Amino acid sequence: MRRRVIATPRSEWVDPAVAFQALCRGDLPAFWLDSGVSATTGWSYLGVASRTVTASIEGGSLTEWPSGARRDGTVLDFLREELGPGIEADDTAGTGPFRLGWVGWLGYELHAQAMGTGIRRPSRYPDAALMFVDRALAFDHATRTVSLVALGEDWTGDLAAWRGATEAALSPPFVRDFRRNGMGQSAQDRAQTARWAYADSDYLAKIAACQRAIAAGDAYQLCLTTEVRLDAHPDPVDTYLRLRELSPSHHGGFVRIGGVSLLSSSPEQFLSVSAPEPGSRSRIVESKPIKGTRRRGTTPEEDAALRAELLSSDKERAENLMIVDLMRNDIGRISEVGSVTVPGLLAVETYAQVHQLVSTVRGVLAAGLDPVDAVAACFPAGSMTGAPKHSAVLTLDGLEERPRGIYSGAFGYFGLDGRIDLAMVIRSIVLDADGATVGTGGGITALSVPEEELEEVRIKAAALLRVLGAAEDGSPRSK
């Protein structure tokens, strides 16, 4: 039986940050797929949920909450089952591309199932965590309109009550109080000490080990990562508001499930799968890998010079092209023969802290395959492993000697109509009862200069550590 999605517009625009404050505080599972502080195009979505699922690779199982019911299986098989019935496509006006469904994250260690690498280093976080979104607010930034969207037949009963409560929460008194109190305060009252996974000398030694592996022919490129931990317990909502102000991005997001909050200012789309084109059953699969980074300059002249340096760097261009080739291979495995193209190559995108090289790889999903098959074929993203992927994953596991957890995975939505949009878990903060964690890293090639790679790691982490109130001496100089 197919399901229906209904939508009703609000009479006036409300800033997503206002709605987020009003609706997503507390402990319930909540999400915000965020197009950014200054978005004038695209869509944002937010809301809360009551049903969640977490996955354990080590246990080969899924647990549904709040019931606590456990079942054997993988999260990808679970998603195939859940998305099977589809929705009524003619009842989705005003919803944008996300027609409700599942929102959450896939942790990096899911490569054990997606790639068959086996269980190596269990994560302390759920290997995947998803919430079922059957009602949400949809924000169309181009038209500045907001719609309430729900799964159901009409606006009666429970859905009418939800619509009324949502409108009441977004009433003018709350909006005025929110604007007066500000868009999120400092995350911590006292400076926090950043504890890096590796000292400088250790990280430099791991870079050298990567280059030896490359020279031996084990890989062409390796994405070496590290981790920073802080004994910080800020409010997740306030912290995300501060993060999006300091590090705005077009693929940002907030996901809170089971006491774990993922706050991301990710600039990188891991994978999207479109709806079928009119008159066709074909879906477009697309990835936008990022490889190649330069910091922003302190003057317009320095900034322009750094941008030009990035674009002309043989090392950075080679690094990006290696990942493009890898993603062409991954997408090619699930695409119609001859359909894989690279419509964008080595474009520079500029963010608050960095310039980065971005390419676009695209294919047409082959007949007989479903959208989740595309995720299974491409996970984890080549930009976070290196090439060739299987060898890179195993090599890095041996060098890093720790699980990456949620970092290096992906987050976003799996829509009821089969659309998928997943961003990379980079430029992200993870908060739980044990504190705050920030992952960071960079691609290592034969041409890498180790000291420059270490500096890149610091640059990528700097804004996130500022959000958490890290002490100024937050570089990885000691354990």
N, C-alpha and C positions, 0 to 999 in steps of 0.2 A: 504493500500500500504506500503510495507516494504521499509526501507531506506538503503542507502549504505554508508559505511565509506571507505575512501581512505586514503592512507598514502604514503609519499615519504621521503626517508632518506636524511639527510644532509651529505655533504661530510666530515665533521669533527665534533668532539665533542665540545660542549660548556658547561661550568659549568652552572647548573641551576640558581645559584645566579647571574651570568652575564646576562642570558636571562631574569630573573625576573626584574633586574634593567632596562634593555633595553625596555621591553614590558609592564610592569605593573605599572609604575608610573602614576600619574594623578588621575582622579576621576571616570573613567569607572569601572564597575564591573570587578573584577579581582580575580584570584585564583592561588594558588600554593599548590598542594598536594605533600608534601616533604618527601622523604625517609631519609633525614639527610645529615649533612655536610660530613661525611666520608663513605657514602653508597657505598658498592661494590656489592650489590644485590638489587633486587626490581626495581620499577619504580617510577619516579616523573612526574608530569604533571603541566603545567601552561599555562595561557592565559588570555584573556579578553573576555567579552561578551557584547551584546547589549540588551538582553531580560532578565528581571528578574520578579520574583513573590514573594510577601510578604504575610504572613498570619496573620490574627487577630482572636484569639480564642474568645475574647469578642464580636467581631462583627460577628463571624461565617462566615467570608468572606476571599476572596483572592483578591489581587490587582496586576494587571499586569503592568509593566513599560517597556518602557516610555509612553505608552498610558494612564495610569491611570485608565484603565477599571476595574470595580469591579464586582465580581461574588460571589454568595453564595457557600459555601462548605468548605471542610477540605483539608489541604495540602496533606494528605495521599491519599484521593480520587483523587485529582488532579494528583498525581504521577502515580497512577494506569492507568489513562486515557492517560497520556503522554507517558508512557513506553509501552503501548499496542501494537503498530504496529511492534516493534522490528527492527532489522537491518539485512542486508545480512552478514552472518557470514563468507563467503569466501573472503571478501574484507577487512580484518582487519589485514593483516600482518604488523608487526612493530608497533602496537599500544599498546601491552601489555594488561593488564586486563581491563583498562578503555576504552570502545569503544564509548566515548562521551556520552552526556546526561546532567543531572542536577547536579550541585555542589552547596553546601551551608550548612546551619545549621538548626537544629530543636531545638528550645529552650525548656528548662525544663518544662515550664508551658503547653507544649503540652500534658502533662499527663491528662489534663482536657478532651481531646478528646480520647486519646489512652486508658485511663483507666476508663473513665466515672466518674472522681472525681468532675467534675463541675468546673466552673470558680471561683477561690478563690482570687488570688492576681495578677492583670494584670501586665505584664512586660512593662518597658519603651521601650524595643526593640521589633522589629517584632518577633512574636512567631515562625515563620519560615521564612527563606529567601533563595531563590534559584536562580541561574542563569543558563540559557540554554547555554551549551557549544557545539557549532557545529564546532569548530576548536581549535586546541591546539598544544603545543609541548609536545612530549612524550620522556622521557629520560630513556634508559635502562642502569642501572648502572653496570650490569654484563658484558655487551659487550661494554660499553662506546659508544653507538650510540644514535643519536637524530633523531626523525622523526617528520615531519609536518603532522598532522592528520586533516582531515576535513570530513564533511558530504556533499556528493555530488556525481556526476557521473564521473567527470574528472577534471583535472587541467586546466580549461579554465575560461574566464570571471572573475567574482569577486574572485574566489578561486585562480586564477593565480596572480591577483593583490595582494591578501593577502600574498601569498607565496613569491612574490618578495619583498614586504615591510618588511616582517619578516626577510628575509635573509639580506636585507640592514641594518636593525636595529642591526643585530648580526655581522656586518662586523668588520674586524680586528681593525680599528681605535677606535671603541667603546670599544672593549675588552681590548686594551692597556690602554685607559683612566680609565676604571673601575678598573683594577688591580692596577694602580698607585694611585688612590684615595681611595682604600680600600673597604672592604666588609660591609660598614655601620658604622656610627659614633655613638658617645654617643647620647642617646635619648634626653637628656635635658642639657641645659647649667647651670642650677641652681638646687640645691637640692629641692626635692618636699616633702611635708608633707603627710604621709600616714594616711588617716582617716578610721579607722576600724569601722565596723558596730556595734561592741559590745566591751565594755571595758573587760579587763581580768576577772574581778569579774562577769560580766554578762555572759560571755561565760562559765565560770566554773559553774555558776548556771544552765545554759542550759544543760550542761553535766550531772549534778546531776538530772535534770528533766528527761533526757533521761533514766538514770538508774532507776529512779522510775517507768517510763513507762514500762521498761523491767521487773522489779520485779513484776509489776501488771499483766504481761502477755499480754500487748498490742503489744509487738514486741520482737524479739530476738536480733536484732541489729538495730541501727539507724545511718544514715550518717548525722551528724550535720555539717552545713556549715556556713561560714561567708563571708564577702566581704570587700575589701579595695578599697577606691576611692582616686584618686589623681587629682589635677587640672593641669594635664599635657596634652599637645597637640603636641606630637612629630610626625614626619613624619612616617606614618605606614610602608612604605617599609623599611626605615632605621632601624626602631625599630624591625621589624621581622628579618632582617639580624643579628642584634645584639643578639636577643633572641636565634636564632638557633646556634650561636657561643657559648653562655654562657650555654645553656641548650639543647644540641642536643638530638634528638629523632627520632625514625623510623616512627612515625605517625604524624609528624608535619604538620602545614598547615597555609595558609593565605587566608582569604576570605573577600573581600570588596564588600558590597552591600548597596546602598542607604545611603551613608555617615557613615556607621558603618563598622569597620574593626575588624575582629577576627584574632588574632595572637596566634598560639598554638604550644606548644612543648609537646603535649600529648603523653604519653607512652602507652596509653590503647586503644585497639580496642574494640569498643562497639559491633559491629555486622558486619559480612560479609555474603553475599550470593553468591555462586559460579555460574559459567556457568554450564549447564548440562554436565555430563560426556559423553565421546564418546559412542554412541550406547545406550544412556539412556536419559530420560527426567528428571532425578533426580538432584536436586541442594543441595549442602551442606550448611547448616546454622551453623555459628560458632561465639562464643563469647570468649573473653579472659579477664575475670574480674581480677582486681587488688585489693587486700586488704591485708594490712600488710606493714608497712614502718619502715625503720631505716635510719638515716642520714649516709652519708659517713664519714669515719674516716680521721683524719689528717695525719696518718702514715699507711703504709701497714699492720702493725700488728693490729692497732686499727680497720682499715677497715674490715679486715678478721674476727675480733672478733664480730663486729656489724652485719656482714652478718650471722655468725653462730648463734648469739643471735636471729635474726629475724626468722631463719629457725626453731629454737627450741622453740620459744615462744608459749605456749599454747593459750594465748589470740589471737595472730595474726593468728595462724593456725585455731582456731575456727571461727574467723571473716571471713577468706577466705572461709572456708567450708560452712558457712551459705549462702554466696552469690553464691557459686557453686550450692548448692541445689536450690536456688531461680531461677538461670538461667537454670538449668535442667528442672524446672517446666515450665518456660516461653517458652523455645525452644521446650519442649515436646508438648505444646499446638498446635504447627503448624508442627510437625514432624511425619513421619511414625512411627507407633507403634513399639517399641523396637529398634529404631535407635539411640536414644540419648546415647552418650558416653562421658567420661571425659578422653581424651587421654593425658592430661597434668595436673598434680595436684601439687600445692605448689612449683612451680619452682621459684628460685630467679633470678630476672633480675636487673641489675645494671645500674644506670644512673649517670649523672654528680653530682647530689646532694643527691640521695637516692638509697637504695636497696629496692626492693619491691617483694612481693609474688604474682605470677601470675599463674592462672589455665586456662585450655582450656575446653570448653563445646561445643559439636558438635552434630548435628542431620541432618536427611535427610528431606527436605521440602516435606510435604504430597501432594499427587496428588490432583489437583483441587484448590490449593492455589497458589498465586503469591508472588514474593519476598517482595513486600510491606507489605503483611500480616505478614511476619516475623518481620518487624520493628514494626508494630502496636502491636504485641503480646508481644514484649520485651521492649518497650519504656515506661518510662525512664529506664536506666540501673540499675539493682539491686545494683550495687556497689555504686551508688549515692543516693539510697533511704534507703535501709535496708530491713529487712524481718520480717514478711510477708509484701509484697510491698504496698498493698492498705492501710493497717493500718499505715505503716511507713510514706507514703506520707502525710496522713492527720495529723499525730502526729507532723511531722517536720514542716508542714505549720503553725501549731499553735505555735510552739516554736520559729521558725525563724522570723515570723511576717513580712516577706518581700518576694517579688518574687526573684527567683534566676536568671531569665533572660536567657541569652545564656549559662552561666555556668551551668554545670551538664547535659546539653543536648548532642547533637551529631553533628558532621560535617563530610563531605566527599562527595561521589558521588553516584548517582543512574544512572547506565549505561543503554543505549538504548537496550542492549541485556539482561537486567534483573539482571546483576551483581550489587551488592551493597557492598560498603566498607565505614563504618562509624567509626570514632574515638570518644572517649569521649572528651567533652569540659572540660578538666582539664589542669592545668599548662598553663593557657591561659590569655591573655590580651585582653580586648575589648576597642576600641577607638571610640569615637564619639564626637559630638560638645560639650558635657558636660564634657569631660575629659577622664580619663582612669579608668577602673575597673578591679580588680583581684578577682576571687573567690577562696576559699580554704576551706578545711574541712577534716573530718576524721570519721571513723566508731567507734561508741560507743557501747560497750557491757557491760555485768555485771562485767567483769573483768577489765575494763578500769581504769587506774589511771588518774584522771582528769588533773593533771599538765603535765603528759606526752602527753596527747591528745592536750593540748594547745601548747606545744612545737612542735608537729608534724605539726600543722596548720602553725606555723611560718616558719618551715623549708620548707614546700611546697611553701610558698609565697615568700621566700627570693630572689631567683634568678630573679623572675619576677619583684619584686620591684627594684632590682639593675638595671635591664634593663631600667626601667623608671626613674632612678635617684632619688629614694626615699632617704630621710634622713636616717642616720644610726639608729636613734631612731624611727624605723618604726614598732615596735611591738605594739600589741593592748592593750597598757596600759591605754589609755584614749579614749574617744569618738572621 
